[in-house]
Amino acid sequence: MAKTIVELVSIRFVISLIGIMGNLLLMFFIFQTKISQIKSFEVFLLGLAVSNLEELFVVDLYEIIMLINSIQHSPLCRTLKFLNLVGEVSSILFTVLICVFRYQKLSDTEKRGNAPIFLDSRKSAWIVSGACMFLSTTLGLPIYFIHIDTHKEAHNGSVCPPDFFQCHAHFCPYLNRFYKYLFIVVCYLLPLLVVTVSSSLIIKVLLGQRRTVTSALGVGASGPPGKKSKGPRLQRSTMAILTAMGVFQIDWTLYLVFHLAFSPNDVPLWANIEFFITTSYTTISPYVYGIGNNLFSFRSFIKR
């Protein structure tokens, strides 16, 4: 059993390292541009990378403290969980922003033309990003006020319980229950629905554009030469977003099923399973966004 735990911790460390490197690279290439020239989409990517880094760093620190097992239910335990939730929720919110932003950019392009949308403004992008951080912080604050289950069988005497929402079978305050289901609905279920609907609409728009191009080619029409260079680049970026959204949907669907169907009391490796589910997106997404938007390339580095 001890050998298995050591192997799991080693795997977790490698995954965290890969994720940290990817998010640092994404931030590095974005910061090569002057702050005044950063596009709104890059603002959202920057917010996502910062949120992912916070989550990955805090999760690793959380694991180290659990292994040391030197403090018990102290304010540090709650603070680490709070920081973890802030990073996790803000990462989810920035993902929703990215998906909605891309759909708005693609929808009604023929009617709108080159007219900007609300989120094209850098000022609007920074304001919305700040709102995401504020909302994630607000949703994480109740962690300091809910009752923590101190029953040793619930978390095997660990420093911090694997699930802060979990209550003792004979004593579960209403605040715990209310916070748990509010958190699940607002932070997991609703974003998952928004991303799923937005992704479906993006695919619908892309298919519609493809049919339009096919019809135009069928009658011998040729589009303006100036759009040829922009089209493939935008389409590649959109495909990267759809790929990241697919990973997001799989991860958080599994998380919801796992969280609602099982209890930490019944799953000894609860923390490890939760880690592999929740950090898959934070590890993979920076590489998908970076490659899809031509940020992770030597040519991009030379230009910047």
C-alpha positions, -999 to 999 in steps of 0.1 A, spaced: 0 0 0 28 24 9 45 16 -24 13 24 -43 10 57 -25 46 67 -33 40 58 -70 8 79 -71 25 108 -55 53 105 -81 29 105 -109 10 134 -95 43 154 -92 52 147 -129 17 157 -140 19 189 -119 53 197 -133 41 193 -169 11 215 -162 32 242 -145 56 243 -174 28 246 -199 11 274 -181 44 292 -175 51 290 -212 17 303 -221 22 333 -198 57 338 -212 46 341 -248 17 363 -240 39 387 -219 63 390 -249 36 414 -262 33 448 -247 5 451 -221 -11 478 -242 -11 455 -273 -25 423 -256 -57 412 -273 -88 404 -252 -85 367 -261 -49 367 -247 -62 384 -215 -85 354 -210 -57 330 -217 -35 348 -192 -62 346 -166 -66 309 -173 -29 303 -170 -26 322 -137 -56 303 -123 -42 269 -134 -8 277 -119 -24 287 -86 -44 255 -85 -14 232 -93 9 249 -68 -16 248 -40 -26 212 -47 11 202 -44 15 222 -12 -17 206 1 -3 172 -6 30 179 11 13 191 43 -9 160 43 22 138 41 40 157 69 8 153 90 20 179 115 -10 201 119 -46 193 124 -76 213 111 -57 246 115 -65 278 96 -37 268 72 -57 238 62 -88 259 54 -66 285 36 -51 260 13 -85 246 4 -97 282 -1 -68 290 -25 -74 257 -43 -111 265 -48 -103 300 -60 -79 287 -86 -102 259 -97 -133 280 -100 -115 309 -118 -100 284 -142 -135 272 -150 -149 307 -154 -121 317 -178 -128 286 -198 -165 297 -201 -153 332 -212 -130 317 -238 -158 295 -252 -185 322 -252 -160 348 -267 -152 325 -296 -188 318 -303 -196 355 -304 -167 361 -328 -180 334 -351 -217 340 -350 -234 365 -374 -200 374 -390 -218 381 -423 -242 406 -407 -217 421 -383 -187 422 -407 -156 436 -389 -176 454 -362 -162 445 -328 -181 427 -301 -182 438 -264 -154 415 -253 -131 427 -281 -123 458 -259 -93 452 -238 -109 473 -210 -140 451 -211 -117 420 -211 -98 431 -180 -131 441 -162 -147 407 -170 -115 389 -159 -115 408 -126 -151 399 -121 -142 362 -126 -115 364 -99 -139 383 -76 -166 357 -81 -143 328 -75 -130 344 -43 -165 351 -30 -176 315 -37 -146 302 -18 -149 323 13 -176 301 30 -149 274 34 -138 293 66 -173 290 81 -185 255 73 -182 226 97 -153 202 90 -159 165 97 -134 156 124 -145 119 125 -113 100 120 -129 73 99 -140 99 74 -105 109 64 -82 83 82 -67 109 105 -54 131 77 -43 167 83 -71 180 60 -102 161 50 -102 150 13 -137 165 9 -145 197 29 -182 193 20 -184 159 36 -204 157 69 -206 132 96 -235 108 91 -251 119 124 -243 156 122 -244 177 90 -253 214 94 -275 230 68 -248 254 59 -226 225 47 -254 210 26 -265 244 12 -229 254 3 -221 220 -12 -250 220 -37 -248 257 -44 -211 253 -52 -218 222 -74 -245 240 -93 -229 274 -98 -193 263 -102 -195 230 -120 -230 222 -135 -238 256 -150 -204 262 -165 -205 227 -179 -238 234 -195 -227 268 -209 -195 252 -224 -215 223 -239 -241 246 -255 -215 271 -267 -193 244 -282 -223 229 -300 -231 263 -314 -195 268 -326 -196 235 -344 -229 245 -359 -215 278 -372 -184 260 -386 -205 235 -404 -227 263 -418 -196 282 -430 -182 250 -446 -215 244 -465 -214 280 -477 -179 277 -490 -187 244 -506 -217 259 -524 -196 288 -535 -169 266 -550 -196 245 -567 -208 275 -587 -173 286 -595 -172 315 -570 -140 326 -555 -137 345 -522 -116 376 -516 -79 367 -516 -74 387 -484 -94 363 -463 -74 332 -472 -46 338 -448 -69 347 -419 -93 319 -423 -71 289 -416 -55 306 -386 -88 315 -371 -101 280 -378 -70 264 -362 -76 285 -331 -112 275 -330 -104 238 -334 -79 242 -305 -107 258 -284 -131 229 -292 -104 204 -283 -99 221 -249 -136 223 -244 -139 186 -251 -113 178 -224 -131 202 -200 -165 185 -206 -150 150 -200 -132 160 -169 -159 179 -151 -186 154 -161 -165 127 -145 -160 149 -115 -197 155 -110 -205 118 -114 -176 108 -90 -186 136 -65 -223 128 -64 -221 90 -66 -194 83 -41 -183 93 -6 -147 98 7 -156 72 33 -160 46 6 -130 55 -16 -96 53 1 -78 70 -28 -104 98 -31 -78 126 -31 -58 110 -59 -87 102 -81 -100 138 -76 -66 151 -85 -63 132 -117 -97 143 -128 -95 180 -119 -59 186 -131 -62 169 -165 -76 201 -180 -52 225 -162 -23 204 -175 -35 198 -211 -52 231 -219 -22 255 -220 -5 232 -246 -37 230 -267 -43 268 -266 -6 276 -272 -2 252 -302 -36 261 -316 -29 298 -315 7 296 -328 21 308 -295 42 277 -288 65 280 -319 100 291 -325 88 315 -352 65 332 -327 93 335 -302 116 352 -329 88 376 -340 81 386 -304 
